[in-house]
Amino acid sequence: MKKLLITTLLFLGLSNPVLAAESPLELIQDTSTQVLDLLKKDDGKNTGKIRTQVETFVIPKFDFTRMTALAVGRGWREATPEQKDALAREFQIMLVRTYSGTMTRFKNASVSIKPSVIMNNEGREATVKSEISVNNSNGNKPVNVDYVLYKTTQGWKVFNVSVEGASLVTVYRNQFSDEIRKGGLDGLIRSLRDKNAKLARGSAA
């Protein structure tokens, strides 16, 4: 789970919000370049500053509410507005904190964006394919990553990512279903809060 999450967010962490990309392809290309530049700055030593920048800029790239709704599945329709807010908030915190706590390990990574974009839903959804290579000198194979975006009034937003065919939303849906069966939606919220508290203690250590 953690490896999938890290790879998912690795090249979507940072961008200049003023310079919004006009297309899904440009969005992925531009943010990939900026994240790589950041990771290489100061040889990755200023991790505190990098984490702050990640948490500031990663959020506009994603629609976390949409991601949460898809991950929760049928339970989302039964949730109260307060439960929906809590679920989306805790899920967002977990994704961002997990990423920001580990991203500095990937300063030597490279990304190759495929030029062809798959459009669906009458042009409102797009899939951008890429390959991420880490330490190729060690013989590691590139990782295939597909970013799924949809068009909003604020521009394109990412709402799902597949790593080597494994959908982030589907992986979490399976996990969340178990939590909901055991403790309902409130139990899932408590579980996410507990995980976020552990992440916070780990980052403070």
N, C-alpha and C positions, 0 to 999 in steps of 0.2 A: 504493500500500500504506500509506504513512505517513498520508495524508489519511484513509483508511478507518479506520485504527486510532485516530487522534485523535478523530474524530467518534464512534466506537464507545464510547470510554471517557469522553467529556467529561462526561456527567452521571451517572456512576456512581462517581465518585472517592471521595466522602466520606460518612460517616454516623456517627451515634452507635451503636456496637455494642450498647449496653444497650437502646436503643429500637428493637427489631427490628420491621419492618413486618409486619402480619398477612397481607397479600395482595400478589400481584405488583404490582398497580396502586399500592398504597400505598408499596411499596418504591421504585418508580421515581419517584413523585411526591415522596416525602420526600427522597430523595438528590438529586434535581434541584434542589430548593429550597436545600438546604444547600451544594451545590457553587457555585451562583450567588452565594449570600451570601459564601462564602469568596473567590471570584474578585474580588468587588467591594471586599473589605476592603483598606484601605491602598492603594487604587487599583492593586492588583496589583504593588506595589513589593517586598513581602517575599517574593520568589520562593523563597528558600531554605526558609523556614518552610512555605510552601505545598507544596513538593515533599515535605518530610518528612511532612506530614499526609497527603498523597496516598498515599505508600508505606506508611503505617501503616494506613490505613483502606480502601484499594481492595481489598485481598486478600480480606476476608470477603465481598465482594459476588459474587465469581466462584468457580466450581469450575475452577481452572486445570488440574487433572489431567484432568478430563473434556474440557475444551477441547483439551488437548494430544492426548489419545487420538483425538478426532475429527479433528484436524488431521493427525496422523501417518497415520491410516487403517490399512490392513492391517499396516503395519510395526509398529504398537503391539503386536499379538498375538505378534509374534516377538521383541519386546524383552525383555531380562532385567530383573529388578526394579531393578538398578542403572541400567540405561539409561533405564527409565521415570522414575525419580527425577530423573536428570540432565536429561532432556528437559523434564519439567514445570517443574523449577526454572529452567532457562535461558529457557524460553518465558515464564514468569511475569515474570522479571527484564526481559526485552526489552519486554513489553507495558507494564509499569509505568514503566520508565525513559523509554520513548518518550513516553508520556502526560505524565508529570510534567515533562518537559523542555519541553513545548510548551503546556501547558494555560493558562498565564497570558495567552495571546493572545486568549482567548475570554471575557473578563470582561463584554463587552457582549452576549453571546448570551442568547437566551430560548428556553424550551422549552414546548411544548404537548403534554400527555399526552392521548391519546384515551381516553374513558371506558370503551369496550368492550374486554374482554379475551377473547382466543380461547383456549379451553381444549382440550387434547388429552390423549391417553393416559390416559383415565379420570380426568381432573382432576389428573394428576401433572405436566403440562407446561402452560405458559401463554405466550402471546405478547402483549406490551404494545406498542402502536404510539405513536409520537410524531413531532413535527416540531420541528426545531431551526432557529432563525433567527439568523443572524449578520449584523450591519450591514445590516438591511433598508432603511435609508435609501439604500443604494447600489444598490438594486434586486435584491439577491440573493434567489433563491428559497429557501424553507424546504427543509431536507433531511429526508427521511423515514427514520426510524430505528426498527427493530423489535427489541425485546429478547426473547430466548427464555429462559425460566426453567424450572426443575423443582424440585419440592418434596422437601426432605430433612428429616432429623430436626432439623437446625439452622435450618430455615426455607427460604425460596425462594432459589435461587442462579441467577445468570446463566451460561449455558454457550454461548451463541452470540448474535451480533448481526448484523442485516442493515442496510446503509446503501444506500438507493436500490436495494434488491433484491440487493445484493452481500453474500453471507454471509462474515463474517470467517473462519470455520472453513474454508470452501471455498477462499477466496483463499490461505490459508496451506497448505492441503492440496496445492494445485497446486505451490506453491513448495517445500514439503517433499519432495514426490515427486521433484522434480528433484535435490534434494540427496541423497536416499537412493539414487537410481539411480547417482549419481556416486561416492558414498563410503560408502554404507550408513548405518546408524543412528549409528555413531560419527562419520561424516563430518558428519551433520546436527548432532550435539551440538557438534562443533568449530566449525561455521559459526555456530551460535547464540552460542557463547562469544565468538567473534571479534567479532560484531556488538555484543554486550553490552560488550566491552572498549572498542570505539569510542564507544559511548554514554556510558560512564563517563568517558572522556577528554574528550568534548564537554561534559559537565555540569560537569566540573572546570575547564574553560577559562574 
